[in-house]
Amino acid sequence: MPAPDASDIKAAVDVALAEDLGQGDITTKAVISEDSRLKLVMTTRQDIVLAGFPVAVEVLRRLAPDADILVKAADGDSLKAGTVIARLEGPAAALLSAERTALNFLQTLSGIATLTGAYVNAIEGTGAVLLDTRKTLPGLRALSKYATAIGGATNHRMRLDDGVLIKDNHIAVAGSAGEATRRAKAAGLKNVEVECDTLGQVEEALEAGADSLLLDNMAPDMLAQAVERVREWPGERIPLEASGGVNLDTIRAIAETGVDYISAGAITQSAPAVDIGLDLET
């Protein structure tokens, strides 16, 4: 199971706490005495794949370093509604101040992992691999991609320096898919992936020496034709990725065309936060 990088957690928590606390929790300071203690139970209110618990713990530890946290579940666990994730006991003021930020991280990242898991389940047995994209909330890319990996996806490009992908606007400026590909190869770039919207662009990119293709917004029948053309092309078969129009209703048909990968921006861009509660334990 992947683990979030400590530096990514620190950076995200630094920003989130500064954003939420401002000059301090004035309500809690006025209402809660310094010596008050609190027992809380963290519970999922729906079926989820848990992700981001170490981030939530970092938030809690920052404000309530002496709190007791009894962990009952871990990232990657598939939890039914009503499952206890953790029990907490500690200074009431600190825990109340940390509550919202901790839950924001946990609900958001678990939402990404949960939706990703649904996409992965939808293509089970086809041989296709689900990829994530750069369509992430600004500042949360590393943690979002961690959550997709928890859900069963494979991480694609983390940053613009992390891989070559010639997109439609690159092609428009360069003049053609073939010309854009030749320029990338001439620059000494390796593993050049080229986005293709048409079968004509597929052939152009193949002729120019593309190392993989992103088949964008192609209907399943056209995807199947593209897969067949690549199979018939002389030399080693290059990997094919499908993208565009990917959702839970369409992904199975896309996978069954024979593509190797399917990328879906929705798993990070449109994943709804899940419902996780942090309530007074009675």
C-alpha positions as CSV (number, residue, x, y, z in Angstrom):
1,M,0.0,0.0,0.0
2,P,1.5,3.4,-0.9
3,A,2.2,5.9,1.8
4,P,1.9,9.7,1.6
5,D,5.2,11.6,1.7
6,A,5.9,13.4,5.0
7,S,6.9,16.6,3.2
8,D,3.6,16.6,1.2
9,I,1.6,16.2,4.4
10,K,3.5,18.9,6.1
11,A,3.1,21.4,3.3
12,A,-0.6,20.7,2.9
13,V,-1.3,20.9,6.6
14,D,0.7,24.1,7.0
15,V,-1.5,25.9,4.4
16,A,-4.7,24.4,5.6
17,L,-4.2,25.3,9.3
18,A,-3.1,28.8,8.4
19,E,-6.2,29.2,6.2
20,D,-8.6,27.9,8.9
21,L,-7.2,29.3,12.2
22,G,-6.2,32.8,11.2
23,Q,-5.4,34.6,14.5
24,G,-7.0,31.8,16.5
25,D,-10.3,30.1,17.3
26,I,-12.1,32.9,19.0
27,T,-15.3,30.9,19.6
28,T,-13.6,28.0,21.3
29,K,-11.4,30.4,23.4
30,A,-14.5,32.1,24.7
31,V,-16.6,29.1,25.3
32,I,-14.3,26.2,26.3
33,S,-12.1,26.3,29.4
34,E,-8.5,25.4,29.1
35,D,-8.8,22.3,31.3
36,S,-11.8,20.8,29.6
37,R,-11.3,17.4,28.0
38,L,-13.2,15.6,25.3
39,K,-13.8,12.1,24.0
40,L,-14.7,11.9,20.3
41,V,-15.4,9.0,17.9
42,M,-14.6,9.3,14.2
43,T,-17.1,7.2,12.2
44,T,-17.9,6.9,8.5
45,R,-21.5,7.5,7.7
46,Q,-21.4,5.8,4.3
47,D,-19.4,3.0,2.6
48,I,-16.0,4.3,1.7
49,V,-12.4,3.5,0.8
50,L,-10.4,5.3,3.5
51,A,-7.6,7.6,2.4
52,G,-5.8,10.5,4.1
53,F,-5.9,9.3,7.7
54,P,-2.2,10.1,8.3
55,V,-3.0,13.7,7.1
56,A,-5.9,14.0,9.5
57,V,-3.7,12.7,12.3
58,E,-1.0,15.3,11.5
59,V,-3.6,18.1,11.9
60,L,-4.8,16.7,15.2
61,R,-1.2,16.3,16.5
62,R,-0.3,19.8,15.5
63,L,-3.0,21.3,17.7
64,A,-3.4,18.6,20.3
65,P,0.0,16.8,20.6
66,D,-0.9,15.1,23.8
67,A,-4.3,13.7,22.7
68,D,-4.8,9.9,22.7
69,I,-5.7,8.6,19.3
70,L,-6.9,5.0,19.2
71,V,-6.7,4.0,15.5
72,K,-9.3,1.4,14.4
73,A,-8.9,1.6,10.6
74,A,-6.1,2.3,8.0
75,D,-5.8,3.9,4.6
76,G,-6.9,1.4,1.9
77,D,-9.5,-0.2,4.1
78,S,-13.0,-0.6,2.6
79,L,-15.3,0.5,5.4
80,K,-19.1,0.0,5.7
81,A,-21.3,2.8,7.0
82,G,-21.1,3.0,10.7
83,T,-17.5,1.7,11.0
84,V,-15.4,3.5,13.7
85,I,-12.2,4.9,12.2
86,A,-10.7,6.2,15.4
87,R,-11.4,7.3,19.0
88,L,-9.9,10.4,20.4
89,E,-9.4,11.8,23.9
90,G,-7.7,15.0,24.8
91,P,-7.9,18.8,25.4
92,A,-11.3,19.9,24.2
93,A,-10.3,23.3,22.9
94,A,-7.5,21.9,20.7
95,L,-9.5,19.0,19.3
96,L,-12.4,21.3,18.5
97,S,-10.1,23.7,16.7
98,A,-8.5,20.9,14.7
99,E,-11.8,19.1,13.8
100,R,-12.8,20.8,10.6
101,T,-9.4,20.8,8.9
102,A,-8.8,17.1,9.8
103,L,-12.2,16.1,8.4
104,N,-11.8,18.2,5.3
105,F,-8.6,16.3,4.4
106,L,-10.1,12.9,5.3
107,Q,-13.5,13.5,3.5
108,T,-11.8,14.8,0.4
109,L,-9.1,12.2,0.0
110,S,-11.4,9.3,1.0
111,G,-13.9,10.6,-1.6
112,I,-11.2,10.4,-4.3
113,A,-10.2,6.9,-3.2
114,T,-13.8,5.7,-3.1
115,L,-14.7,7.0,-6.5
116,T,-11.4,5.6,-7.9
117,G,-12.2,2.2,-6.5
118,A,-15.6,2.3,-8.3
119,Y,-13.8,3.0,-11.6
120,V,-11.3,0.2,-11.1
121,N,-14.1,-2.2,-10.2
122,A,-15.9,-1.3,-13.4
123,I,-13.0,-2.4,-15.6
124,E,-12.0,-5.5,-13.6
125,G,-11.0,-8.4,-15.9
126,T,-10.5,-6.3,-19.0
127,G,-6.7,-5.9,-18.6
128,A,-7.0,-2.1,-18.9
129,V,-5.3,0.0,-16.2
130,L,-6.9,3.2,-14.8
131,L,-4.6,6.3,-14.7
132,D,-5.1,9.6,-12.9
133,T,-4.4,13.0,-14.5
134,R,-3.2,16.5,-13.6
135,K,-6.8,17.6,-13.1
136,T,-6.4,18.1,-9.3
137,L,-7.2,20.8,-6.8
138,P,-4.2,23.3,-6.8
139,G,-1.9,22.5,-3.9
140,L,-3.3,19.0,-3.3
141,R,-1.9,17.1,-6.3
142,A,0.5,14.8,-4.4
143,L,-2.1,13.9,-1.8
144,S,-4.8,13.5,-4.5
145,K,-2.7,11.2,-6.5
146,Y,-1.9,9.3,-3.3
147,A,-5.6,8.8,-2.8
148,T,-6.1,7.5,-6.4
149,A,-3.4,5.0,-5.8
150,I,-5.1,3.9,-2.6
151,G,-8.3,3.4,-4.7
152,G,-6.4,1.2,-7.2
153,A,-5.4,3.6,-10.0
154,T,-1.8,4.1,-11.3
155,N,-0.3,7.5,-11.1
156,H,0.4,9.2,-14.4
157,R,2.3,12.5,-14.8
158,M,2.9,14.3,-11.5
159,R,4.2,17.5,-13.1
160,L,5.0,18.9,-16.5
161,D,8.6,17.8,-16.1
162,D,7.5,14.2,-15.3
163,G,6.7,13.0,-18.7
164,V,6.2,14.0,-22.3
165,L,2.6,14.4,-23.6
166,I,2.0,16.2,-26.8
167,K,-1.6,17.6,-26.5
168,D,-4.0,19.0,-29.1
169,N,-2.8,22.6,-28.6
170,H,0.8,21.6,-29.1
171,I,-0.2,19.9,-32.3
172,A,-2.2,22.9,-33.5
173,V,0.8,25.3,-33.0
174,A,3.3,22.8,-34.5
175,G,1.1,22.2,-37.5
176,S,0.4,18.4,-37.2
177,A,0.7,15.5,-34.9
178,G,3.6,14.2,-37.0
179,E,5.6,17.5,-36.9
180,A,5.1,17.9,-33.1
181,T,6.3,14.3,-32.6
182,R,9.4,14.8,-34.8
183,R,10.3,18.0,-32.9
184,A,10.0,16.2,-29.5
185,K,12.1,13.3,-30.7
186,A,14.7,15.7,-32.2
187,A,14.9,17.4,-28.8
188,G,16.1,14.1,-27.4
189,L,12.9,13.5,-25.4
190,K,12.1,9.9,-24.4
191,N,8.8,8.1,-24.1
192,V,7.0,10.6,-26.2
193,E,3.2,10.2,-25.9
194,V,1.0,11.9,-28.5
195,E,-2.7,12.8,-28.2
196,C,-4.7,11.8,-31.3
197,D,-8.2,12.8,-32.1
198,T,-8.5,11.0,-35.4
199,L,-7.2,7.8,-37.1
200,G,-5.2,10.1,-39.4
201,Q,-3.3,11.5,-36.5
202,V,-2.7,8.0,-35.2
203,E,-0.9,7.2,-38.4
204,E,1.0,10.5,-38.4
205,A,2.2,9.9,-34.9
206,L,3.2,6.3,-35.6
207,E,5.2,7.3,-38.7
208,A,7.0,10.0,-36.7
209,G,8.1,7.5,-34.0
210,A,5.7,8.2,-31.1
211,D,6.3,5.9,-28.2
212,S,2.7,5.8,-27.0
213,L,-0.6,7.3,-28.0
214,L,-3.4,9.1,-26.1
215,L,-6.6,8.4,-28.0
216,D,-8.8,11.3,-27.0
217,N,-12.6,11.5,-27.2
218,M,-12.9,8.5,-29.5
219,A,-16.1,6.5,-29.5
220,P,-15.5,2.8,-28.8
221,D,-15.8,1.8,-32.4
222,M,-13.1,4.3,-33.4
223,L,-11.0,3.2,-30.4
224,A,-11.2,-0.4,-31.6
225,Q,-10.1,0.7,-35.1
226,A,-7.1,2.6,-33.6
227,V,-6.1,-0.5,-31.6
228,E,-6.2,-2.6,-34.7
229,R,-4.1,-0.2,-36.7
230,V,-1.5,-0.1,-34.0
231,R,-1.4,-3.8,-33.8
232,E,-0.9,-4.0,-37.5
233,W,1.9,-1.4,-37.5
234,P,5.4,-2.9,-38.1
235,G,7.6,-3.2,-35.1
236,E,6.9,-3.4,-31.4
237,R,3.3,-2.5,-30.4
238,I,3.2,0.8,-28.5
239,P,0.9,1.4,-25.4
240,L,-2.5,3.0,-26.0
241,E,-4.3,5.3,-23.5
242,A,-7.9,6.3,-23.9
243,S,-9.2,9.5,-22.5
244,G,-12.2,11.8,-22.8
245,G,-15.8,11.0,-22.1
246,V,-14.8,8.5,-19.4
247,N,-17.3,7.9,-16.6
248,L,-18.8,5.0,-14.8
249,D,-21.3,4.4,-17.5
250,T,-18.8,4.4,-20.4
251,I,-15.5,3.1,-19.0
252,R,-16.3,-0.7,-19.4
253,A,-17.0,-0.3,-23.1
254,I,-13.8,1.7,-23.5
255,A,-11.7,-0.9,-21.7
256,E,-13.1,-3.7,-23.9
257,T,-11.8,-2.1,-27.1
258,G,-8.3,-3.3,-26.1
259,V,-6.6,-0.1,-25.0
260,D,-3.9,-0.5,-22.3
261,Y,-4.8,2.5,-20.2
262,I,-7.7,4.7,-19.5
263,S,-7.2,8.1,-17.9
264,A,-10.1,9.8,-16.0
265,G,-9.9,13.3,-14.7
266,A,-13.2,12.8,-12.8
267,I,-11.6,10.7,-10.1
268,T,-9.7,13.8,-8.8
269,Q,-11.6,16.6,-10.3
270,S,-15.2,15.6,-9.6
271,A,-15.0,13.1,-6.7
272,P,-17.6,14.1,-4.0
273,A,-16.3,14.3,-0.4
274,V,-17.6,11.4,1.7
275,D,-19.5,11.7,4.9
276,I,-17.3,11.1,8.0
277,G,-18.3,12.3,11.4
278,L,-16.3,13.3,14.5
279,D,-18.8,13.2,17.3
280,L,-18.9,13.3,21.1
281,E,-18.6,9.8,22.4
282,T,-21.3,9.0,24.8
